[in-house]
């Protein structure tokens, strides 16, 4: 089963996604970390997320590019955080897929789906900002939008977290009925 979790910065989407993983049961848990810690602010964010996961049984795999090559234990639950970072890495980094970012990301998601029993993907809602961008930033936003749309179609459930409250845009699978409503 696949769940796509979205929301704005500070919305509570990470905590909700971790709760989804816990609700999947005692199977192996893998956290795929996509944020490259390039400055003090990003290092603080990485530390905050590690602290949130502490004691929850996650194995952390750092993956900045090349998701299609990641191996996880068969039948595990995977939390991939965050798609917007992964898209940025693939789009902007020298070792990234660049103009083939969308295809590379989707190939990586298919790779995870083939191995894991459950996949929870966190992404960011960046499209309601008042700011307008040009050039590479606008191109990045277009790619992220396309990736998010494709993931939304693939996902069994799509949840937007607003001020810590999950809003379901798509409900599917037994997981939702049994577990997510209890969160």
Protein Blocks (a to p, Z undefined) as FASTA:
>chain_A
ZZdddddehilmmmmmmmmmmmnojcdcddddfbdcfbfklmmmmmmmmmmmgonlpacd
ddfbhklmpccdehiacddddfklmmmmmmmmmklnklmmmmmmmmmmmmmmmmmmbdcd
ddddfklcfbdcehjllmmmmmmmmmmmmmmmmpmbdcddeehiacdfbdgdjklmmmmm
mZZ
